[in-house]
Amino acid sequence: MAELTSVINGHRLAASLRPLPSVLIATRHGESTANVEFRIAAETGALTVPITSRDADIPLSPHGRRQARDLGRWWAGLPVADRPRAVWCSPYVRTAETARIALDRARGLGAVPDSLAVRYDERLRDRELGVLEMLTAAAIEKEHPVEAARRRKMGELYYRPPGGESFLDVALRVRSFLRDLCEEEDGRAVLVVAHDCTVLMLRYVLDRLTEPELLDLRAVSNCSTSLWRSQAGRLHPEHWNSVAHLT
């Protein structure tokens, strides 16, 4: 971070020149087919879900595509200065579809230029769960009872499944991502399309949350919007996890 130092009346004053986007908007992808299947599994206690693809290839559900269109309509209705002029996105199929559908909707309403393109960044990918990947809660308790107990003891912030990531591992890549984003999008409104854990870690880092504050947050909703605005050298939260725009 560069600093501009002045001497006024014998006193040294330092003013931060940190680059920041004017507005940062984060959204979780629309409802995916896996979201639907895991919700059913949670309600029924099922041990398996009918998903054979890798996590990165899971698409949106029909409802998720409608949510993405709602996001694009909300985008088009923002004040001109707040309408994103850059989009950074996880490379997973469900996030890429969300970004494309929302962008097409906003573009169709005349809110964004035709030249605006989506930029994909692997640091925005979902949390990797290693041996627990695609396992239902009931299956984890049955097939990996030691890991289930360790998860409860460690807590979600610190627990790292074998071959996977903890929340804090995701936070590390989010910090790296934010440095590049702020440098490249200085003074611009930006939309970030990511996943529940990634958006949570954006809030954890930007708002400097404690572990209890983080764990007290409700889950990030599909196609919700969270907005931070640049003020006095920092990004300050304006609203969090809003779904008022979804029909």
Kinemage of the C-alpha trace (Angstrom):
@kinemage 1
@onewidth
@group {chain A} dominant
@subgroup {mainchain}
@vectorlist {calphas} color= white
{ca met a 1} P 0.000 0.000 0.000
{ca ala a 2} L 1.491 3.312 -1.056
{ca glu a 3} L 1.434 6.262 1.313
{ca leu a 4} L 1.451 9.983 0.687
{ca thr a 5} L 3.100 11.835 3.560
{ca ser a 6} L 2.736 15.562 4.101
{ca val a 7} L 4.048 17.961 6.722
{ca ile a 8} L 1.486 20.515 7.907
{ca asn a 9} L 2.244 22.833 10.820
{ca gly a 10} L 5.060 20.535 11.847
{ca his a 11} L 2.895 17.383 11.905
{ca arg a 12} L 3.303 14.440 9.546
{ca leu a 13} L 0.034 13.220 8.006
{ca ala a 14} L -0.208 9.924 6.113
{ca ala a 15} L -3.025 9.387 3.600
{ca ser a 16} L -3.620 5.914 2.212
{ca leu a 17} L -3.577 5.525 -1.541
{ca arg a 18} L -4.776 1.907 -1.492
{ca pro a 19} L -6.543 0.925 -4.732
{ca leu a 20} L -10.117 -0.272 -4.202
{ca pro a 21} L -13.165 -0.956 -6.355
{ca ser a 22} L -15.843 1.690 -5.844
{ca val a 23} L -18.399 -1.046 -5.129
{ca leu a 24} L -17.919 -4.780 -4.604
{ca ile a 25} L -20.963 -7.022 -5.021
{ca ala a 26} L -20.710 -10.735 -4.217
{ca thr a 27} L -23.248 -13.393 -5.085
{ca arg a 28} L -23.516 -17.134 -4.679
{ca his a 29} L -24.483 -19.069 -7.808
{ca gly a 30} L -28.131 -19.876 -8.413
{ca glu a 31} L -29.633 -23.094 -7.113
{ca ser a 32} L -27.766 -26.084 -8.570
{ca thr a 33} L -28.970 -29.599 -9.223
{ca ala a 34} L -26.764 -30.718 -6.314
{ca asn a 35} L -28.410 -28.187 -3.990
{ca val a 36} L -31.748 -29.829 -4.799
{ca glu a 37} L -30.486 -33.388 -4.269
{ca phe a 38} L -28.687 -32.620 -1.005
{ca arg a 39} L -31.741 -30.803 0.342
{ca ile a 40} L -33.839 -33.906 -0.354
{ca ala a 41} L -31.166 -36.108 1.260
{ca ala a 42} L -31.136 -33.933 4.386
{ca glu a 43} L -34.909 -34.222 4.674
{ca thr a 44} L -34.957 -37.998 4.179
{ca gly a 45} L -31.667 -39.025 5.786
{ca ala a 46} L -30.479 -40.581 2.511
{ca leu a 47} L -26.942 -41.947 2.347
{ca thr a 48} L -26.405 -41.151 -1.344
{ca val a 49} L -27.367 -38.598 -3.968
{ca pro a 50} L -27.788 -39.332 -7.716
{ca ile a 51} L -24.816 -37.231 -8.816
{ca thr a 52} L -22.049 -38.827 -10.881
{ca ser a 53} L -20.236 -35.741 -12.225
{ca arg a 54} L -17.395 -34.000 -10.469
{ca asp a 55} L -18.291 -30.972 -8.367
{ca ala a 56} L -16.932 -28.508 -10.928
{ca asp a 57} L -19.372 -29.761 -13.588
{ca ile a 58} L -22.647 -29.486 -11.632
{ca pro a 59} L -25.101 -27.189 -13.493
{ca leu a 60} L -27.908 -24.929 -12.361
{ca ser a 61} L -31.397 -26.245 -11.781
{ca pro a 62} L -34.283 -24.631 -13.717
{ca his a 63} L -35.049 -22.594 -10.593
{ca gly a 64} L -31.386 -21.563 -10.406
{ca arg a 65} L -31.549 -20.214 -13.948
{ca arg a 66} L -34.606 -18.134 -12.998
{ca gln a 67} L -32.696 -16.797 -9.992
{ca ala a 68} L -29.811 -15.787 -12.267
{ca arg a 69} L -32.217 -13.847 -14.485
{ca asp a 70} L -33.577 -12.094 -11.392
{ca leu a 71} L -29.999 -11.179 -10.472
{ca gly a 72} L -29.499 -9.639 -13.912
{ca arg a 73} L -32.712 -7.626 -13.558
{ca trp a 74} L -31.553 -6.365 -10.133
{ca trp a 75} L -28.187 -5.443 -11.663
{ca ala a 76} L -29.909 -3.402 -14.380
{ca gly a 77} L -31.947 -1.540 -11.755
{ca leu a 78} L -28.972 -0.345 -9.726
{ca pro a 79} L -27.896 3.313 -9.805
{ca val a 80} L -25.625 3.817 -12.811
{ca ala a 81} L -22.493 4.297 -10.699
{ca asp a 82} L -23.139 1.011 -8.842
{ca arg a 83} L -23.737 -1.188 -11.887
{ca pro a 84} L -20.809 -3.620 -12.172
{ca arg a 85} L -18.468 -2.912 -15.040
{ca ala a 86} L -16.365 -5.998 -14.329
{ca val a 87} L -17.322 -9.588 -13.454
{ca trp a 88} L -14.975 -12.049 -11.726
{ca cys a 89} L -16.249 -15.605 -11.511
{ca ser a 90} L -15.410 -19.086 -10.249
{ca pro a 91} L -14.721 -21.404 -13.216
{ca tyr a 92} L -17.258 -24.020 -12.029
{ca val a 93} L -20.208 -24.656 -14.361
{ca arg a 94} L -22.899 -23.431 -11.950
{ca thr a 95} L -21.143 -20.115 -11.330
{ca ala a 96} L -20.287 -19.623 -14.998
{ca glu a 97} L -23.945 -20.207 -15.929
{ca thr a 98} L -25.098 -17.753 -13.250
{ca ala a 99} L -22.737 -15.049 -14.487
{ca arg a 100} L -23.652 -15.582 -18.137
{ca ile a 101} L -27.419 -15.556 -17.560
{ca ala a 102} L -27.292 -12.508 -15.277
{ca leu a 103} L -25.029 -10.647 -17.675
{ca asp a 104} L -27.234 -11.447 -20.663
{ca arg a 105} L -30.285 -10.201 -18.750
{ca ala a 106} L -28.586 -6.963 -17.669
{ca arg a 107} L -27.221 -6.429 -21.175
{ca gly a 108} L -30.651 -7.034 -22.682
{ca leu a 109} L -32.041 -4.295 -20.440
{ca gly a 110} L -29.370 -1.887 -21.682
{ca ala a 111} L -27.550 -1.708 -18.339
{ca val a 112} L -24.094 -2.937 -19.366
{ca pro a 113} L -21.982 -2.539 -22.514
{ca asp a 114} L -21.773 -5.387 -25.022
{ca ser a 115} L -18.002 -5.503 -24.509
{ca leu a 116} L -18.224 -6.562 -20.849
{ca ala a 117} L -16.793 -10.074 -20.456
{ca val a 118} L -16.609 -12.503 -17.544
{ca arg a 119} L -13.181 -13.132 -16.046
{ca tyr a 120} L -12.684 -16.577 -14.465
{ca asp a 121} L -10.430 -17.046 -11.443
{ca glu a 122} L -9.728 -20.442 -9.860
{ca arg a 123} L -9.270 -18.843 -6.418
{ca leu a 124} L -13.043 -18.315 -6.320
{ca arg a 125} L -13.807 -22.048 -6.645
{ca asp a 126} L -15.854 -23.844 -4.003
{ca arg a 127} L -14.305 -25.337 -0.877
{ca glu a 128} L -12.739 -28.723 -1.615
{ca leu a 129} L -13.980 -31.438 0.757
{ca gly a 130} L -11.572 -34.244 -0.091
{ca val a 131} L -12.790 -37.646 1.153
{ca leu a 132} L -16.126 -36.086 2.155
{ca glu a 133} L -16.869 -34.837 -1.384
{ca met a 134} L -20.475 -35.562 -2.443
{ca leu a 135} L -21.288 -37.374 0.801
{ca thr a 136} L -24.537 -36.613 2.599
{ca ala a 137} L -24.550 -35.751 6.294
{ca ala a 138} L -25.917 -39.223 7.091
{ca ala a 139} L -23.205 -40.903 5.004
{ca ile a 140} L -20.439 -38.953 6.738
{ca glu a 141} L -21.700 -40.068 10.146
{ca lys a 142} L -21.969 -43.702 8.972
{ca glu a 143} L -18.849 -44.076 6.814
{ca his a 144} L -16.464 -41.580 8.453
{ca pro a 145} L -17.443 -41.386 12.139
{ca val a 146} L -13.925 -40.386 13.217
{ca glu a 147} L -13.924 -37.484 10.784
{ca ala a 148} L -17.433 -36.465 11.836
{ca ala a 149} L -16.301 -36.331 15.468
{ca arg a 150} L -13.132 -34.428 14.574
{ca arg a 151} L -15.182 -31.936 12.580
{ca arg a 152} L -17.420 -31.248 15.570
{ca lys a 153} L -14.411 -30.852 17.865
{ca met a 154} L -12.376 -28.589 15.562
{ca gly a 155} L -15.257 -26.443 14.363
{ca glu a 156} L -15.966 -25.510 10.748
{ca leu a 157} L -13.431 -22.680 10.598
{ca tyr a 158} L -10.443 -24.922 11.361
{ca tyr a 159} L -11.575 -28.405 10.293
{ca arg a 160} L -9.785 -29.700 7.187
{ca pro a 161} L -11.052 -33.029 5.801
{ca pro a 162} L -8.395 -35.399 4.420
{ca gly a 163} L -7.537 -34.176 0.934
{ca gly a 164} L -9.703 -31.076 1.355
{ca glu a 165} L -9.718 -27.528 2.695
{ca ser a 166} L -10.731 -25.742 5.866
{ca phe a 167} L -12.585 -22.436 5.792
{ca leu a 168} L -9.261 -20.777 6.579
{ca asp a 169} L -7.621 -22.412 3.563
{ca val a 170} L -10.322 -20.784 1.439
{ca ala a 171} L -9.726 -17.484 3.251
{ca leu a 172} L -6.058 -17.573 2.196
{ca arg a 173} L -6.919 -17.770 -1.484
{ca val a 174} L -9.628 -15.131 -1.025
{ca arg a 175} L -7.010 -12.750 0.428
{ca ser a 176} L -4.796 -13.353 -2.605
{ca phe a 177} L -7.762 -12.807 -4.931
{ca leu a 178} L -8.725 -9.532 -3.237
{ca arg a 179} L -5.237 -8.103 -3.673
{ca asp a 180} L -5.417 -8.631 -7.432
{ca leu a 181} L -9.031 -7.501 -7.678
{ca cys a 182} L -8.388 -4.239 -5.848
{ca glu a 183} L -5.299 -3.509 -7.937
{ca glu a 184} L -6.960 -4.174 -11.284
{ca glu a 185} L -10.445 -2.779 -10.607
{ca asp a 186} L -9.524 0.419 -8.790
{ca gly a 187} L -12.457 2.840 -8.830
{ca arg a 188} L -14.840 0.474 -10.655
{ca ala a 189} L -17.979 -1.375 -9.565
{ca val a 190} L -17.342 -5.138 -9.595
{ca leu a 191} L -19.498 -8.276 -9.376
{ca val a 192} L -18.005 -11.478 -7.925
{ca val a 193} L -19.865 -14.735 -8.676
{ca ala a 194} L -18.752 -17.541 -6.383
{ca his a 195} L -19.931 -20.139 -3.831
{ca asp a 196} L -21.336 -20.134 -0.309
{ca cys a 197} L -17.984 -20.704 1.432
{ca thr a 198} L -16.137 -18.283 -0.844
{ca val a 199} L -18.652 -15.510 -0.218
{ca leu a 200} L -18.527 -16.221 3.531
{ca met a 201} L -14.746 -15.892 3.455
{ca leu a 202} L -15.032 -12.615 1.549
{ca arg a 203} L -17.088 -11.309 4.448
{ca tyr a 204} L -14.728 -12.859 7.019
{ca val a 205} L -11.743 -11.088 5.444
{ca leu a 206} L -13.322 -7.759 4.469
{ca asp a 207} L -15.238 -7.248 7.728
{ca arg a 208} L -12.497 -8.756 9.936
{ca leu a 209} L -14.874 -11.117 11.680
{ca thr a 210} L -14.060 -13.272 14.679
{ca glu a 211} L -14.778 -17.005 14.647
{ca pro a 212} L -18.013 -16.630 16.707
{ca glu a 213} L -19.199 -13.788 14.437
{ca leu a 214} L -18.561 -15.892 11.350
{ca leu a 215} L -20.281 -19.000 12.684
{ca asp a 216} L -23.275 -16.925 13.750
{ca leu a 217} L -24.036 -15.985 10.125
{ca arg a 218} L -26.779 -17.854 8.314
{ca ala a 219} L -25.891 -19.778 5.159
{ca val a 220} L -25.359 -17.702 2.012
{ca ser a 221} L -28.487 -17.958 -0.133
{ca asn a 222} L -28.429 -18.782 -3.832
{ca cys a 223} L -28.180 -15.621 -5.961
{ca ser a 224} L -28.258 -13.417 -2.859
{ca thr a 225} L -26.398 -10.109 -3.051
{ca ser a 226} L -23.884 -8.676 -0.594
{ca leu a 227} L -22.505 -5.214 -1.226
{ca trp a 228} L -19.465 -3.330 0.073
{ca arg a 229} L -18.715 0.318 -0.760
{ca ser a 230} L -15.343 2.051 -0.768
{ca gln a 231} L -15.099 4.652 1.986
{ca ala a 232} L -12.060 6.119 3.747
{ca gly a 233} L -9.634 3.567 2.338
{ca arg a 234} L -11.710 0.445 3.141
{ca leu a 235} L -14.605 -1.533 1.749
{ca his a 236} L -17.527 -1.113 4.149
{ca pro a 237} L -20.571 -3.444 4.160
{ca glu a 238} L -23.828 -1.903 2.968
{ca his a 239} L -26.019 -4.997 2.852
{ca trp a 240} L -25.484 -8.716 3.344
{ca asn a 241} L -27.060 -11.860 1.861
{ca ser a 242} L -30.151 -10.078 0.521
{ca val a 243} L -32.724 -12.028 -1.503
{ca ala a 244} L -35.311 -9.263 -1.839
{ca his a 245} L -34.738 -9.162 -5.608
{ca leu a 246} L -35.619 -12.832 -6.146
{ca thr a 247} L -39.122 -13.667 -7.339
